[in-house]
Amino acid sequence: MILVTGASGQLGHAILSVLSERGTAAQGSSRSPSPRGPVIDFDDPAGISFAGVDTLVLVSAGEAEDDVVIARHGAVIAAAERDGVRHVVYTSLASDGDHLAFALAHRWTERRLRSSSLSWTILRNGLYAELFGSLFGWDGPRLTSAFGDGALAAVARADLAEAAAVVAEHPDRHTGRTYDLVGEPVSATDVATRLGVDLVDVSLQDKRRELDAAGLKPFQPAMLMSIFTSVRHGFLAEPGTDLRTLLGREPRDAAQVAAESASAGR
């Protein structure tokens, strides 16, 4: 059986949907009751059970401080070893993402998997085109951006979900592989051009002030600022071919996906 964690989240739900569309039997776990699978709370290690699971798609349990995420992932991997899971597919972070403030928990999880008794595949996912678009702002009719002249090798979430499903269906073909699933570079100018609007640059200092006043969780401003500065200074723009190879087709137009996301926040 294939089990996809985080089924109530956007990526986990999308992976399950792709598997269903392809006629592949799978269940999804979440922290709350769901018709798609069992309740599994990563914060309750004693309650984690993967009995009967052959392939586990571990969707990163982020949105927390590093120690919390690491504890969750460690508990999952330990339970997978104990319960006889054959293969774990982990949705990690793109290789160029080491400069991001949320990279550490991903790299720790990769290291833990490599030292485990499990068969594994690591999907180093690029940042979502949807996320990129959502990080723009609007000043009346003008698009605002703290990305400067930088670009992001963004990926549509749906493509990452399909890639995860492809690997989960035939894990033996991908044992011990680490895939860098990034797209073609997309810049703020590209997004503004797709929308047919003027673009206004915002400094990192002004963006930090905006985030500090936004009432976010304590760890979120630093995470978001690391995205802005990494894109602005060219650390997340390197394209790759692994996504195209897994999909067997050209990836979706990430610039268009980002533009649609930016427009939705207007």
C-alpha positions as CSV (number, residue, x, y, z in Angstrom):
1,M,0.0,0.0,0.0
2,I,1.1,3.6,-0.7
3,L,0.5,6.1,2.1
4,V,0.8,9.8,1.6
5,T,1.3,11.9,4.7
6,G,-0.1,15.5,5.0
7,A,-3.2,14.6,2.9
8,S,-5.0,17.7,4.2
9,G,-2.3,20.0,2.9
10,Q,-2.0,21.2,-0.7
11,L,0.9,19.0,-1.9
12,G,-0.2,15.8,-0.1
13,H,-3.8,16.2,-1.4
14,A,-2.4,16.8,-4.9
15,I,-0.2,13.7,-4.8
16,L,-3.2,11.6,-3.7
17,S,-5.3,13.1,-6.5
18,V,-2.7,12.2,-9.1
19,L,-2.4,8.7,-7.9
20,S,-6.2,8.3,-8.0
21,E,-6.4,9.7,-11.5
22,R,-3.7,7.2,-12.6
23,G,-5.7,4.3,-11.1
24,T,-3.1,3.7,-8.3
25,A,-4.4,2.6,-4.9
26,A,-3.3,4.9,-2.1
27,Q,-4.3,6.4,1.2
28,G,-3.6,9.7,2.8
29,S,-2.9,10.4,6.4
30,S,-3.6,13.6,8.3
31,R,-3.7,14.9,11.9
32,S,-7.5,15.1,11.8
33,P,-10.2,12.5,10.7
34,S,-10.4,12.2,6.9
35,P,-12.2,9.8,4.5
36,R,-9.0,9.4,2.6
37,G,-7.0,7.5,5.3
38,P,-5.9,7.2,8.9
39,V,-5.2,9.9,11.5
40,I,-1.5,10.1,12.2
41,D,-0.2,12.9,14.4
42,F,3.6,13.3,14.0
43,D,3.7,15.0,17.4
44,D,2.5,11.8,19.1
45,P,5.3,9.3,18.2
46,A,3.7,6.5,20.2
47,G,0.6,6.7,18.1
48,I,2.3,6.6,14.7
49,S,1.6,3.3,12.9
50,F,2.5,2.3,9.3
51,A,1.4,-1.3,9.5
52,G,0.7,-2.6,6.0
53,V,2.4,0.3,4.3
54,D,4.9,-0.6,1.6
55,T,5.7,2.8,0.2
56,L,5.5,6.0,2.4
57,V,5.4,9.4,0.7
58,L,6.6,11.7,3.5
59,V,5.5,15.2,2.8
60,S,7.6,17.5,4.8
61,A,5.9,18.6,8.0
62,G,7.1,22.2,8.0
63,E,5.5,25.3,9.4
64,A,7.3,25.1,12.7
65,E,10.7,25.7,14.3
66,D,13.5,23.3,13.2
67,D,13.5,21.3,16.4
68,V,9.8,20.5,16.0
69,V,10.1,19.5,12.4
70,I,13.1,17.4,13.0
71,A,11.4,15.6,15.9
72,R,8.4,14.9,13.7
73,H,10.4,13.5,10.8
74,G,12.6,11.5,13.2
75,A,9.5,9.9,14.7
76,V,8.1,9.0,11.3
77,I,11.3,7.4,10.0
78,A,11.7,5.4,13.3
79,A,8.1,4.2,13.0
80,A,8.7,3.3,9.3
81,E,11.8,1.2,10.2
82,R,9.9,-0.5,13.0
83,D,6.8,-1.3,11.0
84,G,8.5,-2.7,7.9
85,V,7.9,0.0,5.4
86,R,9.9,-0.9,2.3
87,H,10.5,2.5,0.7
88,V,10.2,6.2,1.7
89,V,9.8,9.0,-0.8
90,Y,10.7,12.3,0.9
91,T,9.7,15.8,-0.4
92,S,12.7,17.8,0.4
93,L,14.1,21.2,-0.7
94,A,16.0,22.0,-3.9
95,S,19.8,21.8,-3.7
96,D,20.3,25.5,-4.2
97,G,18.0,26.1,-1.2
98,D,20.7,25.6,1.4
99,H,20.7,29.4,1.9
100,L,17.1,29.4,2.9
101,A,16.2,29.6,6.6
102,F,14.1,26.4,6.5
103,A,16.7,24.2,4.8
104,L,18.2,22.7,7.9
105,A,15.3,20.3,8.8
106,H,15.2,19.1,5.2
107,R,18.9,18.3,5.2
108,W,18.7,16.6,8.6
109,T,15.9,14.4,7.3
110,E,17.8,13.4,4.2
111,R,20.8,12.4,6.4
112,R,18.5,10.4,8.7
113,L,17.0,8.6,5.8
114,R,20.4,7.8,4.3
115,S,21.6,6.3,7.6
116,S,18.3,4.3,8.1
117,S,17.5,0.7,7.2
118,L,14.9,1.9,4.7
119,S,15.0,2.1,0.9
120,W,14.5,5.8,-0.1
121,T,14.1,8.4,-2.8
122,I,14.7,12.1,-2.1
123,L,12.7,14.7,-4.1
124,R,14.5,18.0,-3.8
125,N,11.5,20.2,-4.7
126,G,12.0,23.7,-6.0
127,L,9.9,26.5,-4.5
128,Y,6.3,26.6,-5.8
129,A,5.4,29.0,-8.6
130,E,2.2,29.6,-6.6
131,L,4.3,30.7,-3.6
132,F,6.5,33.0,-5.7
133,G,3.4,34.7,-7.0
134,S,1.9,35.1,-3.6
135,L,4.9,37.0,-2.4
136,F,4.3,39.9,-4.7
137,G,2.3,42.9,-3.5
138,W,0.1,45.5,-5.1
139,D,0.4,49.3,-4.9
140,G,-2.9,50.2,-6.7
141,P,-2.5,49.0,-10.3
142,R,1.3,48.4,-9.9
143,L,2.9,45.1,-8.9
144,T,5.5,45.4,-6.1
145,S,8.4,43.0,-5.6
146,A,11.4,42.6,-3.2
147,F,13.0,40.1,-5.6
148,G,15.0,42.8,-7.5
149,D,16.5,41.6,-10.8
150,G,16.8,38.0,-9.5
151,A,14.9,34.9,-10.7
152,L,13.6,31.7,-9.2
153,A,13.6,28.3,-10.9
154,A,10.0,27.9,-9.8
155,V,7.8,24.8,-10.2
156,A,4.1,24.4,-10.4
157,R,2.8,22.4,-7.4
158,A,0.9,20.1,-9.7
159,D,4.1,19.1,-11.4
160,L,5.8,18.2,-8.1
161,A,2.8,16.2,-7.1
162,E,2.9,14.2,-10.4
163,A,6.6,13.6,-10.0
164,A,6.1,12.2,-6.5
165,A,3.3,10.0,-7.8
166,V,5.5,8.6,-10.6
167,V,8.2,7.7,-8.1
168,A,5.7,6.2,-5.5
169,E,4.2,3.9,-8.2
170,H,7.6,2.3,-9.0
171,P,9.9,3.0,-6.1
172,D,12.4,0.3,-7.0
173,R,13.3,2.2,-10.2
174,H,14.3,5.2,-8.0
175,T,16.0,3.6,-5.0
176,G,18.8,5.7,-3.6
177,R,18.2,8.5,-6.1
178,T,18.1,12.2,-5.2
179,Y,16.2,14.3,-7.8
180,D,16.5,18.1,-8.1
181,L,13.0,19.2,-9.2
182,V,13.5,22.8,-10.4
183,G,12.1,24.6,-13.4
184,E,13.2,27.4,-15.7
185,P,14.0,30.8,-14.1
186,V,11.1,33.2,-13.6
187,S,11.7,36.8,-12.6
188,A,9.5,39.6,-11.2
189,T,9.7,41.2,-14.6
190,D,8.4,38.0,-16.2
191,V,5.4,38.0,-13.9
192,A,4.7,41.7,-14.4
193,T,4.9,41.3,-18.2
194,R,2.4,38.4,-18.1
195,L,0.0,40.6,-16.1
196,G,0.6,43.6,-18.3
197,V,1.3,45.9,-15.3
198,D,4.1,48.1,-14.1
199,L,6.6,46.8,-11.6
200,V,7.9,48.6,-8.5
201,D,11.0,47.4,-6.6
202,V,10.8,47.2,-2.8
203,S,14.0,47.1,-0.7
204,L,14.7,44.2,1.6
205,Q,14.6,46.7,4.5
206,D,11.2,47.9,3.6
207,K,10.0,44.3,3.1
208,R,11.3,43.3,6.5
209,R,9.4,46.2,8.1
210,E,6.2,45.0,6.3
211,L,6.6,41.4,7.5
212,D,7.4,42.5,11.1
213,A,4.1,44.4,11.2
214,A,2.1,41.6,9.6
215,G,1.5,39.5,12.8
216,L,3.1,36.4,11.5
217,K,4.4,33.4,13.6
218,P,7.8,34.2,15.1
219,F,9.8,32.0,12.7
220,Q,8.0,33.1,9.5
221,P,9.6,36.6,8.8
222,A,13.1,35.1,8.7
223,M,12.0,32.2,6.4
224,L,10.3,34.7,4.0
225,M,13.2,37.1,4.1
226,S,15.6,34.3,3.2
227,I,13.5,33.6,0.1
228,F,13.5,37.3,-1.0
229,T,17.2,37.7,-0.5
230,S,18.2,34.4,-2.1
231,V,16.1,35.1,-5.2
232,R,17.3,38.7,-5.3
233,H,20.9,37.7,-5.2
234,G,20.8,34.8,-7.7
235,F,20.9,31.8,-5.5
236,L,17.8,30.0,-6.6
237,A,17.8,30.5,-10.4
238,E,19.7,27.4,-11.7
239,P,17.4,25.3,-13.9
240,G,17.5,21.5,-14.1
241,T,16.3,18.5,-16.1
242,D,15.2,16.0,-13.5
243,L,11.6,17.2,-13.4
244,R,11.2,16.9,-17.2
245,T,12.7,13.4,-17.0
246,L,10.3,12.1,-14.3
247,L,7.3,13.7,-16.0
248,G,8.2,12.6,-19.5
249,R,7.0,16.0,-20.8
250,E,7.7,19.7,-20.5
251,P,6.7,21.1,-17.1
252,R,3.9,23.6,-16.7
253,D,4.6,27.3,-17.5
254,A,5.8,28.4,-14.1
255,A,5.7,32.1,-15.1
256,Q,2.0,31.8,-15.9
257,V,1.3,30.0,-12.7
258,A,3.1,32.6,-10.7
259,A,1.3,35.4,-12.5
260,E,-2.1,33.8,-11.8
261,S,-1.1,33.5,-8.1
262,A,0.0,37.1,-8.0
263,S,-3.2,38.3,-9.6
264,A,-5.3,36.4,-7.1
265,G,-3.8,38.4,-4.3
266,R,-4.7,41.7,-5.9
